[in-house]
């Protein structure tokens, strides 16, 4: 029986407004670079995977300002590469600095709220697992999730990032459930799926950008509206 569900934040429950494509296009236009919408999605897939790998060995929150900028030069280069355009790191850094000047906000996707409401009506414990360098209570308040989620575990508070099993073990402890009673939903294979599996928690990959169409290690959904069916299938498997 599924008693608890953990959620990643960025890319799973929340995204940028304006969109990543709009932000990147506005910045790249200043450098005479034209991106495609699908290319930006593909590029972010590669860049976010790069961030996941980086956090395993030297987390961004522990980097100096110079190290962090150098990381984001390569991060930006990979985003642009998704549209088939290769730029040098110096140019990528200039574009990244331009991106940072563009106003944006992170908002909860519209398909999230009805699903969270339904899960809470089933008395399922809901929690947030985020690699963001923020406190859990701060994130829950900022995104108006406090009424839907009972807790949040973040890298700032625990001192590690997903896929470190300590993140998932802490969530299990707070939710007072066993590994087989929990599910984790996230958009990154390297941090969310690998981390959950290595902790004995069943993962569900949410692939909003369609970057993992052939992925079959665990249930894959393309939006939150498909989550309830995926959960029902998992529950059937464990009866």
C-alpha positions as YAML, in Angstrom:
chain: A
units: angstrom
residues:
- id: 1
  name: UNK
  ca: [0.00, 0.00, 0.00]
- id: 2
  name: UNK
  ca: [1.30, 3.46, -0.91]
- id: 3
  name: UNK
  ca: [1.28, 5.63, 2.20]
- id: 4
  name: UNK
  ca: [3.68, 8.42, 1.20]
- id: 5
  name: UNK
  ca: [4.71, 10.19, -1.99]
- id: 6
  name: UNK
  ca: [7.77, 12.41, -2.29]
- id: 7
  name: UNK
  ca: [8.11, 15.04, -5.02]
- id: 8
  name: UNK
  ca: [11.02, 16.84, -6.60]
- id: 9
  name: UNK
  ca: [10.35, 20.56, -7.16]
- id: 10
  name: UNK
  ca: [12.04, 22.09, -10.23]
- id: 11
  name: UNK
  ca: [10.92, 20.38, -13.44]
- id: 12
  name: UNK
  ca: [8.41, 18.22, -11.56]
- id: 13
  name: UNK
  ca: [6.05, 20.51, -9.68]
- id: 14
  name: UNK
  ca: [7.34, 23.90, -10.85]
- id: 15
  name: UNK
  ca: [8.83, 25.61, -13.88]
- id: 16
  name: UNK
  ca: [9.87, 29.02, -15.16]
- id: 17
  name: UNK
  ca: [7.67, 31.89, -16.27]
- id: 18
  name: UNK
  ca: [8.51, 33.17, -18.89]
- id: 19
  name: UNK
  ca: [9.37, 29.76, -20.26]
- id: 20
  name: UNK
  ca: [12.95, 28.57, -20.57]
- id: 21
  name: UNK
  ca: [12.66, 28.91, -24.35]
- id: 22
  name: UNK
  ca: [11.53, 32.53, -24.06]
- id: 23
  name: UNK
  ca: [14.29, 33.39, -21.59]
- id: 24
  name: UNK
  ca: [17.04, 31.71, -23.57]
- id: 25
  name: UNK
  ca: [15.83, 33.11, -26.90]
- id: 26
  name: UNK
  ca: [15.77, 36.64, -25.51]
- id: 27
  name: UNK
  ca: [19.34, 36.29, -24.27]
- id: 28
  name: UNK
  ca: [20.70, 34.55, -27.38]
- id: 29
  name: UNK
  ca: [19.09, 37.07, -29.74]
- id: 30
  name: UNK
  ca: [21.56, 39.64, -28.44]
- id: 31
  name: UNK
  ca: [24.37, 37.43, -29.75]
- id: 32
  name: UNK
  ca: [22.79, 36.67, -33.11]
- id: 33
  name: UNK
  ca: [21.92, 33.13, -32.08]
- id: 34
  name: UNK
  ca: [18.53, 31.64, -32.95]
- id: 35
  name: UNK
  ca: [17.27, 28.70, -30.89]
- id: 36
  name: UNK
  ca: [14.43, 26.26, -31.46]
- id: 37
  name: UNK
  ca: [11.84, 25.40, -28.83]
- id: 38
  name: UNK
  ca: [12.53, 21.67, -29.05]
- id: 39
  name: UNK
  ca: [16.25, 22.36, -29.05]
- id: 40
  name: UNK
  ca: [16.00, 24.31, -25.81]
- id: 41
  name: UNK
  ca: [14.08, 21.47, -24.15]
- id: 42
  name: UNK
  ca: [16.68, 19.00, -25.38]
- id: 43
  name: UNK
  ca: [19.51, 21.29, -24.27]
- id: 44
  name: UNK
  ca: [18.08, 21.71, -20.78]
- id: 45
  name: UNK
  ca: [17.80, 17.95, -20.54]
- id: 46
  name: UNK
  ca: [21.53, 17.63, -21.18]
- id: 47
  name: UNK
  ca: [22.41, 20.60, -18.96]
- id: 48
  name: UNK
  ca: [20.33, 19.40, -16.01]
- id: 49
  name: UNK
  ca: [21.86, 15.92, -16.29]
- id: 50
  name: UNK
  ca: [25.26, 17.64, -16.19]
- id: 51
  name: UNK
  ca: [24.18, 19.45, -13.01]
- id: 52
  name: UNK
  ca: [23.08, 16.16, -11.44]
- id: 53
  name: UNK
  ca: [26.49, 14.62, -12.16]
- id: 54
  name: UNK
  ca: [28.24, 17.69, -10.76]
- id: 55
  name: UNK
  ca: [26.26, 17.60, -7.53]
- id: 56
  name: UNK
  ca: [27.40, 14.03, -6.95]
- id: 57
  name: UNK
  ca: [31.07, 15.03, -6.75]
- id: 58
  name: UNK
  ca: [31.18, 18.73, -5.84]
- id: 59
  name: UNK
  ca: [27.76, 20.27, -5.09]
- id: 60
  name: UNK
  ca: [27.04, 23.72, -6.46]
- id: 61
  name: UNK
  ca: [26.15, 24.99, -2.98]
- id: 62
  name: UNK
  ca: [29.76, 24.31, -1.90]
- id: 63
  name: UNK
  ca: [31.38, 26.07, -4.87]
- id: 64
  name: UNK
  ca: [33.09, 29.43, -4.82]
- id: 65
  name: UNK
  ca: [31.59, 32.19, -6.95]
- id: 66
  name: UNK
  ca: [34.21, 31.58, -9.64]
- id: 67
  name: UNK
  ca: [33.64, 27.82, -9.65]
- id: 68
  name: UNK
  ca: [29.90, 28.32, -9.89]
- id: 69
  name: UNK
  ca: [30.26, 30.72, -12.82]
- id: 70
  name: UNK
  ca: [32.57, 28.30, -14.64]
- id: 71
  name: UNK
  ca: [30.02, 25.55, -14.12]
- id: 72
  name: UNK
  ca: [27.21, 27.66, -15.56]
- id: 73
  name: UNK
  ca: [29.33, 28.56, -18.59]
- id: 74
  name: UNK
  ca: [29.34, 24.87, -19.49]
- id: 75
  name: UNK
  ca: [25.70, 24.52, -18.43]
- id: 76
  name: UNK
  ca: [24.69, 27.30, -20.82]
- id: 77
  name: UNK
  ca: [26.86, 25.87, -23.60]
- id: 78
  name: UNK
  ca: [24.95, 22.59, -23.34]
- id: 79
  name: UNK
  ca: [21.59, 24.36, -23.45]
- id: 80
  name: UNK
  ca: [22.56, 26.08, -26.70]
- id: 81
  name: UNK
  ca: [24.06, 22.87, -28.08]
- id: 82
  name: UNK
  ca: [20.57, 21.36, -27.92]
- id: 83
  name: UNK
  ca: [19.64, 23.55, -30.90]
- id: 84
  name: UNK
  ca: [22.65, 22.29, -32.84]
- id: 85
  name: UNK
  ca: [24.77, 25.38, -32.15]
- id: 86
  name: UNK
  ca: [28.20, 25.10, -30.56]
- id: 87
  name: UNK
  ca: [29.62, 28.15, -28.79]
- id: 88
  name: UNK
  ca: [32.86, 28.56, -26.85]
- id: 89
  name: UNK
  ca: [32.80, 28.81, -23.08]
- id: 90
  name: UNK
  ca: [33.57, 32.53, -23.07]
- id: 91
  name: UNK
  ca: [30.55, 33.29, -25.25]
- id: 92
  name: UNK
  ca: [28.41, 30.88, -23.22]
- id: 93
  name: UNK
  ca: [29.41, 32.76, -20.08]
- id: 94
  name: UNK
  ca: [28.40, 36.09, -21.61]
- id: 95
  name: UNK
  ca: [25.05, 34.63, -22.62]
- id: 96
  name: UNK
  ca: [24.57, 33.18, -19.13]
- id: 97
  name: UNK
  ca: [25.19, 36.59, -17.60]
- id: 98
  name: UNK
  ca: [22.54, 37.99, -19.95]
- id: 99
  name: UNK
  ca: [20.11, 35.23, -18.94]
- id: 100
  name: UNK
  ca: [20.57, 36.21, -15.31]
- id: 101
  name: UNK
  ca: [19.42, 39.77, -16.02]
- id: 102
  name: UNK
  ca: [16.06, 38.63, -17.44]
- id: 103
  name: UNK
  ca: [13.24, 38.75, -14.86]
- id: 104
  name: UNK
  ca: [11.51, 35.43, -14.24]
- id: 105
  name: UNK
  ca: [9.69, 33.52, -11.55]
- id: 106
  name: UNK
  ca: [9.23, 29.88, -10.74]
- id: 107
  name: UNK
  ca: [5.59, 28.83, -10.55]
- id: 108
  name: UNK
  ca: [3.71, 25.61, -9.86]
- id: 109
  name: UNK
  ca: [2.46, 23.91, -13.04]
- id: 110
  name: UNK
  ca: [-1.32, 24.08, -13.47]
- id: 111
  name: UNK
  ca: [-1.67, 20.28, -13.58]
- id: 112
  name: UNK
  ca: [-0.23, 19.92, -10.07]
- id: 113
  name: UNK
  ca: [-2.94, 21.29, -7.78]
- id: 114
  name: UNK
  ca: [-5.84, 18.92, -8.61]
- id: 115
  name: UNK
  ca: [-3.56, 15.91, -8.23]
- id: 116
  name: UNK
  ca: [-2.22, 17.06, -4.86]
- id: 117
  name: UNK
  ca: [-5.79, 17.69, -3.72]
- id: 118
  name: UNK
  ca: [-6.81, 14.17, -4.72]
- id: 119
  name: UNK
  ca: [-3.81, 12.57, -3.01]
- id: 120
  name: UNK
  ca: [-4.44, 14.46, 0.21]
- id: 121
  name: UNK
  ca: [-8.09, 13.36, 0.12]
- id: 122
  name: UNK
  ca: [-6.75, 9.80, 0.18]
- id: 123
  name: UNK
  ca: [-4.78, 10.57, 3.37]
- id: 124
  name: UNK
  ca: [-1.46, 9.97, 1.63]
- id: 125
  name: UNK
  ca: [1.50, 11.71, 3.26]
- id: 126
  name: UNK
  ca: [3.10, 14.12, 0.77]
- id: 127
  name: UNK
  ca: [6.61, 15.54, 1.00]
- id: 128
  name: UNK
  ca: [9.05, 17.64, -1.00]
- id: 129
  name: UNK
  ca: [12.63, 16.51, -1.73]
- id: 130
  name: UNK
  ca: [14.68, 19.28, -3.28]
- id: 131
  name: UNK
  ca: [18.34, 19.90, -4.05]
- id: 132
  name: UNK
  ca: [17.71, 23.64, -3.80]
- id: 133
  name: UNK
  ca: [19.87, 25.51, -1.32]
- id: 134
  name: UNK
  ca: [16.84, 26.72, 0.64]
- id: 135
  name: UNK
  ca: [15.05, 25.62, 3.79]
- id: 136
  name: UNK
  ca: [12.09, 23.30, 3.43]
- id: 137
  name: UNK
  ca: [9.66, 25.60, 5.24]
- id: 138
  name: UNK
  ca: [10.71, 28.49, 3.01]
- id: 139
  name: UNK
  ca: [10.02, 26.50, -0.15]
- id: 140
  name: UNK
  ca: [6.66, 25.23, 1.08]
- id: 141
  name: UNK
  ca: [5.57, 28.75, 1.97]
- id: 142
  name: UNK
  ca: [6.87, 30.38, -1.22]
- id: 143
  name: UNK
  ca: [5.06, 27.92, -3.49]
- id: 144
  name: UNK
  ca: [1.90, 27.71, -1.35]
- id: 145
  name: UNK
  ca: [2.48, 24.01, -0.74]
- id: 146
  name: UNK
  ca: [2.14, 24.09, 3.05]
- id: 147
  name: UNK
  ca: [-1.52, 23.01, 2.96]
- id: 148
  name: UNK
  ca: [-0.76, 20.12, 0.62]
- id: 149
  name: UNK
  ca: [2.53, 18.75, 1.96]
- id: 150
  name: UNK
  ca: [3.42, 17.72, 5.47]
- id: 151
  name: UNK
  ca: [7.18, 18.23, 5.17]
- id: 152
  name: UNK
  ca: [10.14, 19.11, 2.97]
- id: 153
  name: UNK
  ca: [13.70, 17.80, 2.91]
- id: 154
  name: UNK
  ca: [16.30, 20.03, 1.24]
- id: 155
  name: UNK
  ca: [20.02, 19.94, 0.56]
- id: 156
  name: UNK
  ca: [20.57, 23.04, 2.67]
- id: 157
  name: UNK
  ca: [19.19, 21.33, 5.76]
- id: 158
  name: UNK
  ca: [20.64, 17.86, 5.26]
- id: 159
  name: UNK
  ca: [23.99, 18.77, 3.73]
- id: 160
  name: UNK
  ca: [23.69, 16.32, 0.81]
- id: 161
  name: UNK
  ca: [21.99, 16.23, -2.59]
- id: 162
  name: UNK
  ca: [19.90, 13.63, -4.36]
- id: 163
  name: UNK
  ca: [20.80, 10.92, -5.34]
- id: 164
  name: UNK
  ca: [22.38, 10.55, -1.90]
- id: 165
  name: UNK
  ca: [20.25, 8.01, -0.05]
- id: 166
  name: UNK
  ca: [20.28, 10.19, 3.08]
- id: 167
  name: UNK
  ca: [17.73, 12.47, 1.39]
- id: 168
  name: UNK
  ca: [15.31, 9.59, 0.86]
- id: 169
  name: UNK
  ca: [16.00, 7.95, 4.23]
- id: 170
  name: UNK
  ca: [15.22, 11.23, 5.98]
- id: 171
  name: UNK
  ca: [11.94, 11.53, 4.05]
- id: 172
  name: UNK
  ca: [11.00, 7.98, 5.04]
- id: 173
  name: UNK
  ca: [11.79, 8.76, 8.67]
- id: 174
  name: UNK
  ca: [9.70, 11.93, 8.72]
- id: 175
  name: UNK
  ca: [6.79, 10.25, 6.92]
- id: 176
  name: UNK
  ca: [7.02, 7.22, 9.25]
- id: 177
  name: UNK
  ca: [6.77, 4.73, 6.38]
- id: 178
  name: UNK
  ca: [8.88, 1.89, 5.01]
- id: 179
  name: UNK
  ca: [10.59, 1.92, 1.63]
- id: 180
  name: UNK
  ca: [7.88, -0.23, 0.04]
- id: 181
  name: UNK
  ca: [5.19, 2.16, 1.25]
- id: 182
  name: UNK
  ca: [6.73, 5.18, -0.50]
- id: 183
  name: UNK
  ca: [6.99, 6.51, -4.05]
- id: 184
  name: UNK
  ca: [9.21, 9.32, -5.34]
- id: 185
  name: UNK
  ca: [8.26, 11.44, -8.37]
- id: 186
  name: UNK
  ca: [10.97, 13.41, -10.17]
- id: 187
  name: UNK
  ca: [12.22, 14.51, -13.57]
- id: 188
  name: UNK
  ca: [15.90, 13.56, -13.35]
- id: 189
  name: UNK
  ca: [17.10, 10.01, -13.90]
- id: 190
  name: UNK
  ca: [20.46, 10.59, -12.22]
- id: 191
  name: UNK
  ca: [19.15, 12.20, -9.04]
- id: 192
  name: UNK
  ca: [15.49, 11.19, -8.70]
- id: 193
  name: UNK
  ca: [15.21, 7.72, -10.23]
- id: 194
  name: UNK
  ca: [18.69, 6.48, -9.26]
- id: 195
  name: UNK
  ca: [18.43, 7.99, -5.79]
- id: 196
  name: UNK
  ca: [15.03, 6.46, -5.10]
- id: 197
  name: UNK
  ca: [15.99, 3.03, -6.42]
- id: 198
  name: UNK
  ca: [19.21, 2.96, -4.41]
- id: 199
  name: UNK
  ca: [17.17, 3.78, -1.29]
- id: 200
  name: UNK
  ca: [14.56, 1.08, -1.90]
- id: 201
  name: UNK
  ca: [11.87, 3.63, -2.82]
- id: 202
  name: UNK
  ca: [9.85, 3.12, -5.99]
- id: 203
  name: UNK
  ca: [10.40, 5.96, -8.49]
- id: 204
  name: UNK
  ca: [8.18, 7.50, -11.14]
- id: 205
  name: UNK
  ca: [9.89, 9.58, -13.83]
- id: 206
  name: UNK
  ca: [7.99, 12.66, -14.98]
- id: 207
  name: UNK
  ca: [9.27, 13.55, -18.44]
- id: 208
  name: UNK
  ca: [7.55, 16.84, -19.25]
- id: 209
  name: UNK
  ca: [10.01, 17.70, -22.04]
- id: 210
  name: UNK
  ca: [9.94, 14.31, -23.75]
- id: 211
  name: UNK
  ca: [13.69, 13.75, -23.38]
- id: 212
  name: UNK
  ca: [13.36, 10.13, -22.19]
- id: 213
  name: UNK
  ca: [10.75, 8.56, -24.47]
- id: 214
  name: UNK
  ca: [12.35, 5.11, -24.41]
- id: 215
  name: UNK
  ca: [12.98, 4.97, -20.67]
- id: 216
  name: UNK
  ca: [11.46, 1.85, -19.11]
- id: 217
  name: UNK
  ca: [13.21, 1.16, -15.79]
- id: 218
  name: UNK
  ca: [10.26, 2.61, -13.90]
- id: 219
  name: UNK
  ca: [6.88, 4.13, -14.76]
- id: 220
  name: UNK
  ca: [7.24, 7.23, -16.95]
- id: 221
  name: UNK
  ca: [4.62, 9.97, -17.19]
- id: 222
  name: UNK
  ca: [4.62, 13.16, -19.25]
- id: 223
  name: UNK
  ca: [2.44, 15.26, -16.93]
- id: 224
  name: UNK
  ca: [0.93, 15.17, -13.46]
- id: 225
  name: UNK
  ca: [-2.46, 14.22, -14.84]
- id: 226
  name: UNK
  ca: [-1.05, 10.75, -15.53]
- id: 227
  name: UNK
  ca: [0.26, 10.24, -12.00]
- id: 228
  name: UNK
  ca: [-2.86, 8.68, -10.48]
- id: 229
  name: UNK
  ca: [-2.96, 5.91, -13.10]
- id: 230
  name: UNK
  ca: [0.76, 5.27, -12.57]
- id: 231
  name: UNK
  ca: [0.22, 5.00, -8.82]
- id: 232
  name: UNK
  ca: [-2.68, 2.61, -9.32]
- id: 233
  name: UNK
  ca: [-0.45, 0.41, -11.49]
- id: 234
  name: UNK
  ca: [2.28, 0.37, -8.84]
- id: 235
  name: UNK
  ca: [-0.25, -0.50, -6.15]
- id: 236
  name: UNK
  ca: [-1.49, -3.44, -8.25]
- id: 237
  name: UNK
  ca: [2.08, -4.72, -8.65]
- id: 238
  name: UNK
  ca: [2.49, -4.97, -4.88]
- id: 239
  name: UNK
  ca: [-0.78, -6.66, -4.01]
...
